[in-house]
Amino acid sequence: MDLSQAEIVLVRPARPANVGAACRAMKNMGLRRLWLVPPPKGLDASDARALAYGAWDVLDGARAAASLGEAVAGSAVVAGTTGREVREAITARALAAEARARSGGGRVSVVFGPEATGLSRRELGLCHVLVHVPTDPAQPSLNLAQAVLLVAYELRLAALEATGGEAGGRREPHAPAGELEQALGDLREALLGIGYLDPASPGRILSELRRLVARAGPTLREVSLLRGLARQIAWAGRVARGGEGGR
């Protein structure tokens, strides 16, 4: 994949020094784009800047966001890292190998959660794919900079090994995550309307649908078709309930 299309997203990082070290790890591997959700206080402190040695441009150029959704709205693929052994999670190497095909040449966001707790269940639900590092059970935890370096290294290796050719010609770019979320929002309302989703707990099924659709790598046109399908489902549900018959 094109490393200029890779972004690192740090969600609620606890220590500015860890952010500085993560910046250096990123630049070691040729990554420059960083989001902080939100930035921790003290990024201008001497220890944070010392650990970002040589990567001050990455640190100073980091973009701030109030939410994970805002940070990844323009991404074609959102990969969330987790310390839990989740059945559907893949390795960092598998992500690097599949990133170009999954994204269609669009932006790829790799998301890291807080050092102590990791990403919340809701935040993991916003991710299209989950990444797990199979560490040794005797010492399973990685610090933030180690985790960033490991994933960035695999992305760099895959980029260096890429041949540059792609069978079947150039594909239309994949729709960004923000467009996909709007379509999933429409689908959520439609499926609630026909009783397919449990109103008390719609998130689990929606997370599975999000990953299914993201795996397909839909284009903007295909996302538009999905939104049209959702509107038609909502209309049919209203008709079935004896509501308005028109569109």
C-alpha positions in Angstrom: 0.0 0.0 0.0 0.9 3.6 -0.3 2.3 4.6 3.1 1.1 8.2 2.5 -2.5 6.8 2.8 -1.9 5.3 6.2 -2.9 7.1 9.3 -2.3 6.3 13.0 -5.1 7.3 15.4 -4.4 7.4 19.1 -7.6 7.4 21.2 -7.3 9.0 24.7 -3.5 8.5 25.1 -2.7 8.9 28.8 0.9 10.1 28.6 2.3 12.8 26.3 5.7 11.0 26.4 4.1 7.9 24.9 2.7 10.0 22.1 6.2 11.4 21.4 7.7 7.9 21.3 4.9 6.8 19.0 5.7 9.7 16.6 9.3 8.5 16.4 8.2 5.0 15.7 5.9 6.2 12.9 8.6 8.3 11.2 11.1 5.3 11.5 8.7 3.4 9.2 7.7 6.3 6.9 4.4 7.2 8.3 3.6 10.8 8.8 -0.2 11.2 9.5 -1.3 11.2 13.1 -4.7 11.8 14.8 -5.1 12.4 18.5 -8.6 11.8 20.0 -8.2 14.1 21.9 -4.6 15.3 22.4 -3.3 14.8 26.0 -2.1 17.8 27.9 1.7 18.4 28.0 2.6 17.5 24.4 5.0 20.5 24.4 6.8 19.2 27.6 10.5 18.3 27.3 10.1 14.6 27.9 7.5 14.2 25.1 9.6 16.2 22.6 12.7 14.3 23.6 11.1 10.9 22.9 9.9 12.3 19.5 13.5 13.0 18.6 13.7 13.6 14.8 9.9 13.3 14.4 8.9 16.7 15.7 7.1 17.3 12.4 4.8 14.3 13.0 4.1 15.5 16.6 3.5 19.1 15.6 1.5 18.1 12.6 -0.9 15.8 14.5 -4.5 16.5 14.0 -7.0 16.7 16.8 -10.5 15.2 16.9 -13.2 15.1 19.5 -14.3 11.5 18.6 -13.1 8.5 16.8 -15.8 8.8 14.2 -14.5 12.3 13.3 -10.9 11.1 13.0 -11.7 8.2 10.6 -14.6 9.8 8.6 -12.4 10.1 5.5 -10.9 6.5 5.7 -11.8 3.6 3.5 -10.6 1.1 6.1 -10.6 1.5 9.9 -8.5 -1.1 11.7 -8.8 -1.2 15.4 -6.1 -2.8 17.6 -7.1 -5.0 20.5 -5.3 -6.8 23.2 -8.2 -9.3 23.5 -8.1 -12.6 21.6 -11.1 -11.9 19.4 -12.2 -14.7 17.0 -12.4 -12.4 13.9 -9.2 -10.5 14.6 -6.3 -10.7 12.2 -2.6 -10.1 12.7 -0.7 -6.9 11.8 1.0 -8.8 8.9 -2.4 -9.9 7.5 -3.6 -6.3 7.7 -0.6 -5.0 5.8 -1.0 -7.7 3.2 -4.7 -6.9 2.7 -4.7 -3.2 3.2 -4.4 -2.2 -0.4 -7.1 -4.6 -1.6 -9.4 -3.7 1.3 -9.0 0.1 0.8 -9.0 0.3 -3.0 -6.1 2.7 -2.7 -8.0 4.9 -0.2 -7.0 5.9 3.3 -6.3 3.3 6.0 -6.6 4.3 9.7 -5.0 2.1 12.3 -6.6 2.9 15.7 -4.9 2.4 19.1 -6.7 2.8 22.4 -5.7 4.0 25.8 -2.6 2.3 27.3 -4.5 0.9 30.3 -7.8 -0.2 28.9 -7.6 -0.3 25.1 -10.5 0.7 22.9 -14.0 0.5 24.3 -16.6 -1.9 22.9 -18.3 0.9 21.1 -15.1 2.1 19.5 -14.2 -1.4 18.4 -17.7 -1.5 16.9 -16.8 1.4 14.6 -13.8 -0.5 13.2 -14.1 -2.5 9.9 -11.4 -5.0 11.0 -9.7 -5.9 14.3 -6.0 -6.4 14.7 -4.5 -8.5 17.5 -0.8 -9.1 18.2 -0.3 -12.7 19.5 2.1 -11.8 22.3 3.4 -14.4 24.8 1.0 -15.0 27.7 3.8 -14.5 30.2 4.1 -10.8 29.2 1.1 -10.0 26.9 1.0 -6.2 27.1 2.8 -3.8 24.7 3.4 -0.1 25.4 1.9 2.3 22.9 5.0 3.0 21.0 5.9 -0.7 20.7 2.4 -1.4 19.3 2.6 1.5 16.8 6.1 0.4 15.7 5.0 -3.2 15.2 2.1 -2.3 12.9 3.9 0.4 11.1 6.8 -2.0 10.4 4.5 -4.5 8.8 2.9 -1.8 6.7 6.3 -0.7 5.5 7.4 -4.2 4.6 4.3 -4.7 2.6 4.8 -1.4 0.8 8.4 -2.3 0.0 7.5 -5.7 -1.3 4.6 -4.5 -3.5 5.0 -5.0 -7.2 2.9 -2.0 -8.1 0.7 -4.0 -10.5 -2.9 -5.0 -9.9 -4.8 -7.5 -12.0 -8.0 -6.3 -13.6 -7.0 -2.7 -13.9 -7.6 0.3 -11.7 -10.7 0.1 -9.5 -12.8 3.0 -8.4 -11.8 4.2 -5.0 -13.6 2.9 -2.0 -16.1 5.0 -0.2 -14.8 6.8 3.0 -15.9 5.6 6.4 -18.1 8.7 6.9 -20.2 7.9 3.9 -20.4 4.3 5.0 -21.6 5.3 8.5 -24.3 7.4 7.0 -25.5 4.4 5.0 -25.4 2.2 8.0 -27.4 4.8 10.0 -30.1 4.7 7.3 -30.0 0.9 7.4 -30.2 0.9 11.2 -33.4 3.0 11.1 -34.9 0.8 8.4 -34.1 -2.5 10.1 -35.5 -1.2 13.4 -38.7 -0.2 11.6 -39.3 -3.7 10.3 -38.4 -5.3 13.6 -35.1 -7.0 12.4 -33.0 -5.2 15.1 -33.6 -5.4 18.8 -34.3 -1.7 19.8 -32.7 -2.4 23.2 -29.4 -3.7 21.7 -29.0 -3.0 17.9 -25.2 -2.5 18.1 -24.0 -6.1 17.9 -25.7 -6.9 14.6 -24.8 -3.4 13.2 -21.1 -4.1 14.0 -21.3 -7.3 12.1 -23.0 -5.6 9.2 -20.4 -2.8 9.2 -17.6 -5.4 8.9 -19.4 -7.3 6.2 -19.9 -4.1 4.1 -16.4 -2.8 4.8 -14.9 -6.2 3.7 -16.6 -5.7 0.3 -14.9 -2.3 -0.1 -17.9 -0.5 -1.6 -17.5 2.5 -3.9 -19.5 5.8 -3.4 -21.9 4.5 -6.0 -22.4 1.2 -4.1 -22.9 3.0 -0.8 -25.6 5.2 -2.6 -27.3 2.0 -3.7 -27.2 0.7 -0.1 -28.8 3.9 1.2 -31.5 3.5 -1.5 -32.1 0.0 -0.3 -32.5 1.2 3.3 -35.0 3.8 2.2 -37.0 1.2 0.3 -37.0 -1.1 3.3 -38.2 1.7 5.5 -41.0 2.6 3.0 -42.1 -1.1 2.8 -42.2 -1.3 6.6 -44.4 1.7 6.8 -46.8 0.2 4.2 -46.9 -3.1 6.0 -47.8 -1.3 9.2 -50.7 0.4 7.5 -48.9 3.7 7.2 -48.2 5.9 4.2 -48.3 4.1 0.9 -46.5 6.7 -1.2 -42.7 7.2 -1.4 
